[in-house]
Amino acid sequence: MEPIAALEEIAFLLERDRASAFKSKAFRKAAGIIGEFDADDLAERVRDGRLKRTPGIGDTTFAVIAEAVGGEVPAYLVALREKSGPAAGASPTGLRAKLRGDLHSHTDWSDGTTPISTMARAAQLVGLEYLVVSDHSPNLTIANGLSVERLLDQLDVLERLNRDERAGGGIRLLSGIEVDILLDGSLDQSPEMLERLDVVVASIHSKLRTESKELSERMLRAVRNPRTNVLGHCTGRLVEGSRGTRPQSTFDAKAVFDACAEHDVAVEINSRPERQDPPDDLIQLALEAGCRFSIDSDAHAPGHFAFLELGAARAEANGVPPERIVNTWPAEQLLDWAAAR
């Protein structure tokens, strides 16, 4: 087995299982280090002990590399696969099999853990045809949100990766943003910049306990903004996980979903296990309102793309028709829909 592939699969499986980010980062760091060596040089460094003395290579990562260089599937990887299955498991079924893309993902440009190219390869691994890179907007400083200048730089990187299929993992990368909905309902990026992006996901990240009428007006203004394509994790709830729990925000869901239907803004079904947002009753309300949906991973690490299984299962259980889920569409149809706003 290729040593880099072994290290990256281990990191993916740890991320999928929501293990400590410290662990997965150690394996990804080791993969980056040995990427500088050709196969013969790496094998020699394993044999003479130089690799073990290399900063960033620990006992566990060295053992994985040495076993892979020796032609074995590393024992650490075997154990992870036995516990929860390989990274590229059986072909997806049901609604998950119909998902062609993911409109909500983060990279190390904001608060994700890995570069765009690594996220692209992982999205391709789980069978996606396109991926929207939607890092945070500048107001979310805690998440290293992108200024206009940094976002422009990212657009150049996306263009380069799309030209270089090998670097981009053979998947189509679309430009996007998870733009913060500010207190007055405006979007936290210049209109000119938002106009340049393929897909805009608008989400609230602050003052989630605001009184219902005020929060509803804030959301309605964002939905009516012609640059909004998707309303992200609309209740802001947390139902489990290391961050603890948080109750869903209170707002006039019928009015907001009616506005989403009127302005053709998709309601996100956020697939993260700790969010599961919106709850089932609100998915039903959005269905009744005639909304479109987007099933997104909100991935902050490559292994998080596996969460799409959960989002698809929830949508399927709630009877959401595939044709009303925008990321079941081919990329060109999605882009035409988003541009029409």
N, C-alpha and C positions, 0 to 999 in steps of 0.2 A: 504494500500500500504506500502511496506517496506520503511522505512525512507531513507536508503542508496540508494535504487533504485530511489526514488523520487529526491534526491539531484543530483545524477549522470545524470538522464535524463534532469533535468533543465540545468545542465552545458553543456550537449551535445547540447541541443537546442540553448543555447546562443552562443556556438561555431559555430554551423551550420549557425546561422544568423549573424555571425561575429560581435557580441557584444563585449564590452570591455572585454579583458582577465581578468581584475581585478574582474569582476563579476563572471565569470565561475570559477575562482580559489577559490573564497570565498565558493562556493557550494561544490567544490571538497575537500577543506580543511575541511569543516564541516563533509563531509562523512567519511573522514579519522579519524576524532576525535571520532565520534560515533561508528565507527567500533571496538573500544576498549571495548564497553559495550555489554552485552547480552540484549535480548529484555526486560526482567523484570527490569534490572538495568536502562536501558534507560528510560523506562516508569516512574520509580520512580524519576529519575533525572528531567524529564519534570514536574512531579506533584509538587515536592518540590522546584522547582526553581533553583536547582544546575546547570542544563544544561545551563540555560540562563546566569549564571555567569561564565561559562567556557570560558577561552580565546579561540578565534577563532570562537565562535558561536555568530553571530549578531542577530539583531531583525528579519530580514527576514529569515535567515536560521533556527532560533528557531521556527518561525511560521510554516515553512514547516515541520520540524521534529514533532512538536506537533500535527499538523493536521494528519500526516501519522500515528503516534502512536495511535491517536484516531480513526483510521480506515477510514479516509477520503483521497481522492486524493487532495493534497494541492492546494489551490486556485491559487497560483503562477504558478504551473505546468499546471493547467487547462487553464489559460490564454495564456500561451505559446503554448500549443497544439492547441488552437482555432486560434491563430495567424498564425502558420506555420505548423501544423500537428505534430503528435507524432514522437519520435525518430525512432521507428520501424514502418514505415508506410506500405502502401500496397506493395505487392511483386513487385520488379522492373520488367520492361518490356523491350522489344527490346534488344539492344546491352548491356545495363547495366546489364540485367539479365544473360548475358553470362560471365561476369567478375568473375573469381574465386579468384583472388588475387590482391594485390596492391604491387608494387615493390618499392615505394618511400614514406617513412614515417619517422617522427622524434619523439623522446621521450625526457624526461628530462635529458638524458645523454648528449645531445647537446642543441639545442635551442627549443625543444618541451616543452610542459607544464606539461606532466603527465608521470608517470612510464610506462614501457613496458607493464606490466600486464593490466593497464587501457586501453592502446591503443589496446591491443589484444582483450579485451572484447568488445570494441566499434566496431572493425572490424568484429567480429563475429556477433554483433547485426545487422549490415547492410548486412549480408549474405555472407561474404567472407569466403573462405576455408583456405587461407594462407595469411600471411603478411610478407613482407620483412622489417626488421628494418634497416633503412639506415641513421644513424646519420652522421653528418658532419666529415670531416677529419681535421687533426691538424692545417693546414695552416689557416683555417677559425676560428681564435681565437675569433672573435666577436660572433660566434655561438657556442663557447665552444667545438670546434672540438676534436675528440678522438685521443689521442696518441696511439701508439702500445699497451702500457700497459693497458690503459683503454678499448681499443677495445677487448683485450684478456679477461678482466674481464667481458665485456658484453657478449662475447660468452659463458662464463660459466653460466651467468644468463639465456640466451636463452635456453641452454641445460636443466637447471633446470625447467624452465617454461614449456618446451615441455614434460617433464616427469610428471608434475603436471597439468593435464588437467583443473582442477578447477581454478587454479591460472592464467593459460594462456587463459582462456575463451573458451577452446575447439577448438581453432584455431591453425593451424600449423605455428610456427614462423620460418622464414628463416633468416639467417645472411646476412647482407649487409652493404653497405656504400654509401653515396653520396660523392664521392671523388672529390676534387677540381682539375680542369685542370689548372696546373700551367702555367706561362707565356711561358715556353719553350715547352708546350704540354705534359709534363710528368704528372704522376698521383701522388697526394699528399698522398701516403702511400707506405710502403715498398712492393715490388713485392711479397715477401713471405707471408705477411699478406693478401694482396689481393687474393692470391692463395687459402687461407683458407676459403674465404667467398663464400656464395652461389650465390649472385648477386651483381654486381658492377654498380652503376649509376654514370656516369662521367659528371660533369657540370662545366661551367665557372661562377665564381662569382665576377671577378675583371677585370678592364680594358676592359669593354664591348664596349667602343667607339674606340678601337684600329682600325687602318687602315685595310681595308678588306683583303688584301693579308696576312698580318701578323696574323690576327685572324683566317683566313682560315687554314693556316699552323698549328697553335696551335690546332685547332679542329681536323684536319686530323691526326696529330700525336696521339692524344688521341684515335680516332676511330680505328686506326691501332694497338693500344696496345692490345695484346691478352687477357688482363684481363678486358677490357671494355665490358659490356653487353648492356648497355642502355646509349644513349646520352640524358642527362636531359635538360629540358627547354632551347632549343638551341639558341633562340634569346635574352633571358634575358629581354624581354620587360615587362613593367607594364602598364596595360590599365586602371586601376581604383584603388581605395582603399586608405587606410590611409597613405600609403607611397608615394602617388602621382603617377604620370605617368612617364614612361621612354621609349624612342623609342627603337625599336628593333635594335640589332647590325647588322652590315653589313658584310657579308661574302659570299664566293662562295658556295651558298646552293646546287647547282647541284653537285659540286665536293664532298662536304661533304656527301650528301645523296647517291651519287654513291659509296663512300667509305663505308658507313654504309651497303649498300646492299651487297657489295663485301665481307665485313668482318663479315656479319651477326650481326650487332649491331642494336638494336631496337631504333627507334626514339620515344622519349617520347611525348605523348600528355598530357601536364600538365593541370590538371583539376582545379587548383585554379582560382577563378573568376578574380583575379587581374592580372593573367598571361595570361591565354588562349593562351598558347605557345606550338607549333608554330601557326602562323596565318593560315587561310584557304589556302592561295595560296601556302604556303610551305608544308602543309599537302598533297596537290595535287602533288607537285613536288616530295615529298618523295614516294608517291604512284607510280608515273610514274617510279621512279628509282628502284622500286621493294623492297622497305624497309619493314621490319617488324615494328610493333609499340608496345608501352606499354602505356596503359591509367592509369595514376597514380594520386593519390590525392595530393601528396606532403603535407600530413597532418602533422600539428604541434600541433594538439589537437584532441581529439576523435571526436568532431562534424564535423571535416573537412573531414571525410570519405564520408560524404554526397555529397561532391563536385564531386565524381565520376560520378554522374548523368550528370553534365555539360560536362565533358570530353567525356563520352560515346555519348552524344547527338551530340557533334561536330564531332566526328569520324563517326557517322552514317550519318550525313548530308553531309559529304565529301565522302561517299561511301567506307569507309575502310572495307574490308572483315573481318569478325570475325576470320577467320583462320590465318590472318596475325597479329593478336593482341596476343602477347605472354602470357598475363595474362588472356586469355580465356582458356588456357590450364590447365590440371591437374598439380599438383605440381611436380610430377615425370618427366613429359615431359618438364616442364619449367627448372628443375634442369639439365636434360640431355642436353638441348639446351645451357644453361649457361656454363656448364662444358666443352662443346665441343670447346669453344673459347680457 
